[in-house]
Amino acid sequence: MKRVDPARLAAFEVLKAVRVDDGYANLLLPAALARHGLTGRDAAFATELASGTIRRQGTYDAVLAACIDRPLRKVDAKVLDALRLGAHQLLGMRVPTHAAIDTTVTLVRAKVNQGAAGFCNAVLRKVAAQDLDAWLAQLAPGTGTRDLAIAHSHPAWVVDELRTALGDAAGELPELLAADNVAPRVTLVARPGRATREELPGTPTSYSPFGVALDGGDPSSVPAVAEGRAGVQDEGSQLVALALAASPVEGRDERWVDLCAGPGGKAALLAALAAERGAALTGIELHHHRARLVARAASGPGLAGVVQADGTRAPFADGSVDRILLDAPCSGLGALRRRPEARWRRSARDVAELVPLQRALLAEAVRVLRPGGALLYATCSPVLAETADVVTATLADHPEVRLEDVREHLPVVPDADGPLPGTVQLWPHRHGTDAMFLALLRKA
């Protein structure tokens, strides 16, 4: 019997763990690579095979459905995982047809049975009959929701939500969907007072004065990252922390709070900025393991502590906090480049269930914010129900709160007007960042 290729086996195991255990590919891959002793080009191949297959699953499923005479839901799950891996090699990677089919069939023979291997061989030969462009011309020739969903591998409901969020710029929808399918470069942040951007390898980011985009390599091998003086953080997330820190407050400026602080990237940057001003940040996090991550990421001057607590019942007196960041739990549809499996896990129902939590958290943030202080509401989602609608409802419920122009504190970011006047919406296709939404609130 032929030996199963270790790189393909590692990718197969990652797909199974994502499917069965709701894991995340970027967290599962390091262990899978180590388990199979993969380094260098083999590790890169396995990483692209797993991540790319998950990212383009919607497209490949449409192709496979055209090649199989029964619904995909009736195909054995392990066989379907392997077929998706084979389709990605044939249609999305520069793997010779014979190698892509032969290695996939060998994998299925070893992990399922001979009959399933023969089935995979027949299906993948049909897939290989055309390249990806030809398949898309056949299966998704138009610009409607269904065709865009197939061509760009997004659930149809997500396509509709993103079209609505783009508003007058809905013509950019294909560009946005395509950007979601490009794996982002790793971005580092130099935490002020602890590291400088100049000591980090990579290309300076376009908007954040503390960021660099790595040209390659393992970020953990960068000394400043290994020592906790710098971290891995998307430029959009850096801008959220910087916008809050740059917003003026009236009077005292000592007590800062991150109301949903896990896993701690924004808290670490805010704590560093607070330390430079003689202020201190308190992180609030509901879950114990995430609270520990915050304490580790943000440790040092500027961190008053991390409290494990429910952000909807914050342990602060009314009107006692000078600056608040509320990076609210959300659908995460702004970070599909980074978490490709999220698009297949989320549903429109999830958004509807998250909105009451977002509103409750924002109402609590308003309660503890002092008059003249600054409150930044952010989500890693452009969906209007989670952004403009939450802010609008809060303003209606709290006449003492006004919406201010956060764009004044991010003057270098072009084409970032949000759905409400003065708000900011970042976009992967325009700014190369996650699709972060920012709104600045102040209590009169």
C-alpha positions as CSV (number, residue, x, y, z in Angstrom):
1,M,0.0,0.0,0.0
2,K,1.2,3.5,-0.9
3,R,2.3,5.7,2.0
4,V,0.0,8.6,2.8
5,D,1.7,11.9,2.3
6,P,2.3,13.5,5.7
7,A,1.5,17.1,4.6
8,R,-1.8,16.0,3.1
9,L,-2.6,13.9,6.2
10,A,-2.0,16.9,8.4
11,A,-4.4,19.0,6.4
12,F,-7.0,16.2,6.5
13,E,-6.7,16.0,10.2
14,V,-7.1,19.8,10.5
15,L,-10.3,19.7,8.4
16,K,-11.7,16.9,10.6
17,A,-11.0,18.8,13.8
18,V,-12.6,22.0,12.4
19,R,-15.7,20.0,11.4
20,V,-16.0,17.8,14.5
21,D,-14.6,20.0,17.3
22,D,-15.4,23.5,16.0
23,G,-11.7,24.2,16.0
24,Y,-9.9,27.0,14.2
25,A,-7.5,26.1,11.5
26,N,-4.9,28.7,12.5
27,L,-4.8,27.2,16.0
28,L,-4.9,23.6,15.0
29,L,-2.2,23.8,12.3
30,P,0.9,24.2,14.5
31,A,0.2,21.0,16.4
32,A,-0.6,19.1,13.3
33,L,2.6,20.2,11.6
34,A,4.6,19.3,14.7
35,R,2.9,15.9,15.0
36,H,4.0,15.0,11.4
37,G,7.4,16.6,11.7
38,L,6.6,19.1,8.9
39,T,8.8,22.1,8.4
40,G,9.8,24.5,5.6
41,R,8.0,23.9,2.3
42,D,6.1,20.9,3.5
43,A,4.7,22.9,6.4
44,A,3.8,25.8,4.0
45,F,2.1,23.3,1.7
46,A,0.0,21.7,4.5
47,T,-1.0,25.2,5.8
48,E,-2.2,26.4,2.4
49,L,-3.9,23.1,1.7
50,A,-5.9,23.2,4.9
51,S,-6.6,26.9,5.1
52,G,-7.3,27.3,1.4
53,T,-9.7,24.4,1.3
54,I,-11.7,25.8,4.2
55,R,-11.7,29.3,2.6
56,R,-12.9,28.1,-0.8
57,Q,-15.2,25.4,0.5
58,G,-18.4,27.0,-0.9
59,T,-16.9,27.1,-4.4
60,Y,-15.5,23.5,-4.3
61,D,-18.8,22.2,-2.9
62,A,-20.6,23.6,-5.9
63,V,-18.1,22.0,-8.3
64,L,-18.3,18.7,-6.4
65,A,-22.1,18.8,-6.5
66,A,-21.9,19.0,-10.2
67,C,-19.7,15.9,-10.3
68,I,-21.6,13.7,-7.9
69,D,-25.0,12.1,-8.6
70,R,-26.3,12.5,-5.0
71,P,-26.5,15.4,-2.5
72,L,-23.3,16.2,-0.8
73,R,-25.0,15.7,2.6
74,K,-25.2,12.0,1.7
75,V,-21.4,11.7,1.1
76,D,-19.4,10.4,4.0
77,A,-18.0,13.4,5.9
78,K,-14.4,12.1,5.8
79,V,-14.7,11.4,2.1
80,L,-16.1,14.9,1.5
81,D,-13.2,16.4,3.5
82,A,-10.7,14.5,1.2
83,L,-12.6,15.5,-2.0
84,R,-12.4,19.2,-0.9
85,L,-8.7,18.8,-0.4
86,G,-8.3,17.2,-3.8
87,A,-10.4,20.0,-5.4
88,H,-8.2,22.7,-3.9
89,Q,-5.1,21.0,-5.2
90,L,-6.6,20.7,-8.7
91,L,-8.3,24.1,-8.9
92,G,-6.5,26.4,-6.4
93,M,-2.9,25.2,-6.2
94,R,-0.2,24.4,-8.7
95,V,-0.3,20.6,-8.0
96,P,-0.1,18.4,-11.1
97,T,-3.4,16.6,-11.8
98,H,-1.9,13.1,-11.4
99,A,-0.3,14.0,-8.1
100,A,-3.4,15.7,-6.7
101,I,-5.7,12.7,-7.6
102,D,-3.3,9.9,-6.7
103,T,-2.4,11.3,-3.2
104,T,-6.0,12.0,-2.4
105,V,-7.1,8.5,-3.4
106,T,-4.2,7.1,-1.3
107,L,-5.4,9.1,1.7
108,V,-9.0,7.9,1.3
109,R,-7.9,4.3,0.9
110,A,-5.9,4.5,4.1
111,K,-8.5,6.5,6.2
112,V,-11.8,5.1,4.8
113,N,-11.7,2.1,2.5
114,Q,-11.0,0.9,-1.1
115,G,-14.6,1.6,-2.3
116,A,-14.4,5.2,-1.1
117,A,-11.0,5.5,-2.8
118,G,-12.5,4.4,-6.1
119,F,-15.4,6.9,-5.7
120,C,-12.9,9.7,-5.0
121,N,-10.8,8.8,-8.1
122,A,-13.9,9.0,-10.3
123,V,-15.1,12.3,-8.9
124,L,-11.7,14.1,-9.0
125,R,-11.2,13.1,-12.6
126,K,-14.4,14.9,-13.4
127,V,-13.3,17.9,-11.3
128,A,-10.0,18.0,-13.2
129,A,-11.8,18.1,-16.6
130,Q,-12.0,22.0,-16.3
131,D,-10.0,24.7,-14.6
132,L,-11.5,26.9,-12.0
133,D,-12.4,29.7,-14.4
134,A,-14.3,27.3,-16.6
135,W,-16.2,25.8,-13.7
136,L,-17.2,29.3,-12.5
137,A,-18.3,30.3,-16.0
138,Q,-20.5,27.2,-15.9
139,L,-21.8,27.4,-12.3
140,A,-21.8,31.1,-11.4
141,P,-21.8,33.3,-14.5
142,G,-23.8,36.2,-13.1
143,T,-23.6,38.8,-10.4
144,G,-26.6,37.9,-8.3
145,T,-26.3,36.7,-4.7
146,R,-26.2,33.0,-5.5
147,D,-23.5,33.4,-8.2
148,L,-21.4,35.6,-6.0
149,A,-21.8,33.2,-3.2
150,I,-20.4,30.3,-5.3
151,A,-17.7,32.4,-7.1
152,H,-16.3,33.9,-3.9
153,S,-17.2,31.1,-1.4
154,H,-19.4,32.9,1.0
155,P,-22.8,31.9,2.3
156,A,-25.6,33.7,0.5
157,W,-26.8,35.4,3.6
158,V,-23.4,36.9,4.3
159,V,-23.2,38.2,0.7
160,D,-26.5,40.0,1.2
161,E,-25.4,41.4,4.6
162,L,-22.1,42.7,3.1
163,R,-24.0,44.3,0.1
164,T,-26.2,46.1,2.5
165,A,-23.3,47.2,4.7
166,L,-21.5,48.7,1.7
167,G,-24.5,50.9,0.9
168,D,-23.9,53.2,-1.9
169,A,-20.6,51.4,-2.6
170,A,-22.3,48.1,-3.2
171,G,-20.6,47.9,-6.6
172,E,-17.4,47.0,-4.6
173,L,-19.0,43.8,-3.3
174,P,-17.1,41.4,-5.6
175,E,-13.8,43.2,-4.6
176,L,-14.7,42.8,-0.9
177,L,-15.6,39.1,-1.3
178,A,-12.4,38.5,-3.1
179,A,-10.4,40.2,-0.4
180,D,-11.9,37.9,2.2
181,N,-10.3,35.0,0.4
182,V,-6.8,36.4,0.5
183,A,-4.8,35.2,3.5
184,P,-3.7,38.4,5.4
185,R,-0.1,39.1,6.1
186,V,1.0,38.8,9.8
187,T,1.0,42.3,11.3
188,L,2.9,43.2,14.5
189,V,2.5,46.1,16.9
190,A,5.2,47.7,18.9
191,R,3.8,48.6,22.3
192,P,4.7,52.2,23.1
193,G,7.3,52.6,25.8
194,R,8.3,49.0,25.5
195,A,9.3,48.6,21.8
196,T,9.8,50.7,18.8
197,R,8.6,50.0,15.3
198,E,12.1,50.3,14.0
199,E,13.2,47.2,15.9
200,L,10.5,45.1,14.3
201,P,11.2,43.4,10.9
202,G,8.8,44.1,8.1
203,T,7.1,46.9,6.2
204,P,5.6,49.8,8.2
205,T,1.8,49.7,8.2
206,S,0.0,52.4,6.2
207,Y,-2.1,53.9,9.1
208,S,-0.9,52.7,12.5
209,P,2.4,54.4,13.6
210,F,3.2,51.3,15.7
211,G,2.6,48.5,13.2
212,V,4.7,46.5,10.7
213,A,3.6,43.8,8.2
214,L,5.9,40.8,8.3
215,D,7.5,39.8,5.1
216,G,7.6,36.2,6.3
217,G,8.9,34.0,9.1
218,D,7.6,33.1,12.5
219,P,6.5,36.1,14.5
220,S,7.3,34.3,17.8
221,S,11.0,34.4,16.7
222,V,11.0,38.2,16.8
223,P,12.7,39.1,20.1
224,A,10.3,41.9,21.0
225,V,7.3,39.5,20.5
226,A,9.0,36.7,22.5
227,E,9.6,39.2,25.3
228,G,6.0,40.6,25.3
229,R,7.1,44.1,24.2
230,A,5.3,43.7,20.9
231,G,2.5,41.4,19.7
232,V,0.7,40.1,16.7
233,Q,-2.3,42.4,16.0
234,D,-4.2,43.4,12.8
235,E,-3.8,47.0,11.9
236,G,-7.5,47.6,12.2
237,S,-7.4,46.5,15.8
238,Q,-4.5,48.8,16.5
239,L,-6.5,51.7,15.1
240,V,-9.4,50.9,17.5
241,A,-7.1,51.3,20.5
242,L,-5.4,54.4,19.1
243,A,-8.7,56.1,18.3
244,L,-9.8,55.7,21.9
245,A,-6.5,57.0,23.3
246,A,-6.5,60.0,20.9
247,S,-10.0,61.1,21.8
248,P,-10.0,64.1,24.1
249,V,-11.5,63.9,27.6
250,E,-12.5,66.7,29.8
251,G,-10.7,66.8,33.2
252,R,-9.3,63.7,34.8
253,D,-7.8,61.0,32.6
254,E,-6.6,58.2,34.9
255,R,-9.0,55.3,34.8
256,W,-9.3,53.3,31.6
257,V,-11.4,50.2,31.1
258,D,-11.5,47.5,28.4
259,L,-15.0,46.1,29.0
260,C,-14.6,42.9,26.9
261,A,-10.8,42.5,27.0
262,G,-10.1,39.0,25.9
263,P,-7.9,37.8,24.4
264,G,-6.0,41.0,25.2
265,G,-4.4,42.5,22.1
266,K,-6.2,45.8,22.3
267,A,-5.9,45.8,26.1
268,A,-2.1,45.4,25.8
269,L,-1.8,48.4,23.4
270,L,-4.1,50.5,25.6
271,A,-2.2,49.6,28.8
272,A,1.1,50.7,27.1
273,L,-0.5,54.0,26.0
274,A,-2.1,54.5,29.4
275,A,1.3,54.0,31.2
276,E,2.8,56.8,29.1
277,R,0.2,59.2,30.5
278,G,0.2,58.1,34.1
279,A,-3.2,56.3,33.6
280,A,-4.0,52.6,34.2
281,L,-6.2,50.2,32.4
282,T,-8.5,47.6,34.0
283,G,-9.5,44.7,31.8
284,I,-12.9,43.0,32.2
285,E,-13.3,39.5,30.8
286,L,-16.1,37.0,31.5
287,H,-14.2,33.8,30.7
288,H,-11.4,32.6,33.0
289,H,-9.0,31.3,30.3
290,R,-9.4,34.5,28.3
291,A,-8.9,36.6,31.4
292,R,-5.6,34.8,31.9
293,L,-4.6,35.7,28.3
294,V,-5.4,39.3,28.9
295,A,-3.2,39.4,32.0
296,R,-0.4,37.8,30.1
297,A,-0.6,40.0,27.1
298,A,-1.1,43.3,28.9
299,S,1.2,42.7,31.9
300,G,3.5,45.6,32.9
301,P,3.1,49.3,33.6
302,G,-0.3,50.6,32.7
303,L,-2.3,47.5,33.7
304,A,-4.2,48.0,36.9
305,G,-5.5,44.4,36.7
306,V,-7.8,42.0,35.0
307,V,-11.2,41.2,36.6
308,Q,-13.2,38.1,35.6
309,A,-16.7,39.5,35.5
310,D,-19.7,39.9,33.3
311,G,-19.4,43.2,31.3
312,T,-23.1,43.7,31.4
313,R,-22.7,44.0,35.2
314,A,-19.4,45.9,35.4
315,P,-17.9,46.2,38.9
316,F,-17.7,50.0,38.7
317,A,-19.7,52.9,40.2
318,D,-21.9,55.0,38.0
319,G,-19.9,57.7,36.1
320,S,-16.5,56.6,37.5
321,V,-14.5,55.7,34.3
322,D,-12.6,58.2,32.1
323,R,-12.1,56.0,29.0
324,I,-13.9,52.8,28.0
325,L,-13.3,50.5,25.1
326,L,-16.2,48.2,24.2
327,D,-15.0,45.8,21.6
328,A,-18.2,43.9,21.6
329,P,-18.7,40.2,20.9
330,C,-20.0,40.0,17.4
331,S,-20.4,37.7,14.3
332,G,-16.8,38.3,13.3
333,L,-17.8,38.7,9.7
334,G,-15.1,41.4,9.4
335,A,-12.3,38.9,10.0
336,L,-13.1,36.2,7.4
337,R,-9.6,36.5,5.9
338,R,-8.2,35.4,9.3
339,R,-10.9,32.9,10.4
340,P,-12.2,31.4,7.1
341,E,-14.2,28.7,8.9
342,A,-16.3,31.4,10.7
343,R,-18.3,32.0,7.5
344,W,-19.6,28.4,7.6
345,R,-20.4,28.5,11.3
346,R,-22.3,31.7,11.6
347,S,-25.9,32.2,10.6
348,A,-28.3,35.2,10.5
349,R,-29.8,33.8,13.7
350,D,-26.4,34.3,15.4
351,V,-26.4,38.0,14.6
352,A,-30.0,38.4,15.9
353,E,-28.9,36.7,19.1
354,L,-25.8,38.8,19.6
355,V,-27.5,42.2,19.2
356,P,-29.2,42.2,22.6
357,L,-25.9,41.4,24.2
358,Q,-24.2,44.2,22.3
359,R,-26.9,46.6,23.4
360,A,-26.7,45.5,27.0
361,L,-22.9,45.9,27.1
362,L,-23.1,49.4,25.5
363,A,-25.8,50.4,28.0
364,E,-23.5,49.3,30.9
365,A,-20.6,51.2,29.4
366,V,-22.7,54.3,29.3
367,R,-23.6,53.8,33.0
368,V,-20.0,53.7,34.2
369,L,-18.7,56.4,31.8
370,R,-18.2,59.7,33.6
371,P,-19.5,62.9,32.0
372,G,-16.8,64.3,29.6
373,G,-15.2,60.8,29.3
374,A,-14.8,58.9,26.0
375,L,-16.4,55.6,25.1
376,L,-15.4,53.8,21.9
377,Y,-17.8,51.1,20.6
378,A,-16.2,48.7,18.1
379,T,-17.0,45.5,16.4
380,C,-15.1,43.3,14.0
381,S,-18.2,43.2,11.8
382,P,-19.7,45.6,9.2
383,V,-23.2,44.2,9.6
384,L,-25.6,47.1,10.2
385,A,-27.5,45.3,12.9
386,E,-24.3,45.1,15.0
387,T,-23.0,48.5,14.2
388,A,-25.3,51.4,13.2
389,D,-28.4,49.9,14.6
390,V,-26.9,49.2,18.1
391,V,-25.5,52.7,18.3
392,T,-28.8,54.3,17.1
393,A,-30.8,52.4,19.7
394,T,-28.4,53.4,22.5
395,L,-28.6,57.0,21.5
396,A,-32.4,56.8,21.6
397,D,-32.3,55.1,25.0
398,H,-29.8,57.5,26.5
399,P,-30.4,61.1,25.7
400,E,-27.5,62.1,27.8
401,V,-25.1,60.5,25.3
402,R,-24.0,62.0,22.0
403,L,-22.2,60.6,19.0
404,E,-18.9,62.3,18.2
405,D,-16.7,62.3,15.1
406,V,-14.1,59.6,15.6
407,R,-12.7,60.3,12.1
408,E,-11.0,63.3,13.5
409,H,-8.7,61.0,15.5
410,L,-7.9,58.8,12.5
411,P,-7.1,61.5,9.9
412,V,-4.8,59.3,7.8
413,V,-7.4,56.6,6.9
414,P,-9.1,57.5,3.6
415,D,-12.5,56.3,2.4
416,A,-13.5,55.0,5.8
417,D,-16.8,56.8,6.5
418,G,-19.1,54.6,8.5
419,P,-22.9,54.1,8.2
420,L,-23.6,56.9,10.8
421,P,-22.1,60.4,10.6
422,G,-18.8,60.5,12.3
423,T,-18.3,56.7,12.5
424,V,-15.6,54.7,10.8
425,Q,-15.9,51.5,8.8
426,L,-12.6,49.8,7.7
427,W,-12.6,47.3,4.9
428,P,-10.2,44.6,3.8
429,H,-10.4,45.5,0.1
430,R,-9.8,49.2,0.8
431,H,-7.5,49.3,3.8
432,G,-6.0,45.8,4.0
433,T,-7.4,45.5,7.6
434,D,-10.2,43.6,9.2
435,A,-13.6,45.2,8.7
436,M,-13.6,47.1,12.0
437,F,-16.4,49.5,12.9
438,L,-15.7,52.4,15.3
439,A,-18.1,54.8,17.0
440,L,-17.2,57.4,19.6
441,L,-19.7,58.2,22.3
442,R,-19.6,60.9,25.0
443,K,-21.8,61.5,28.0
444,A,-22.8,65.2,28.3
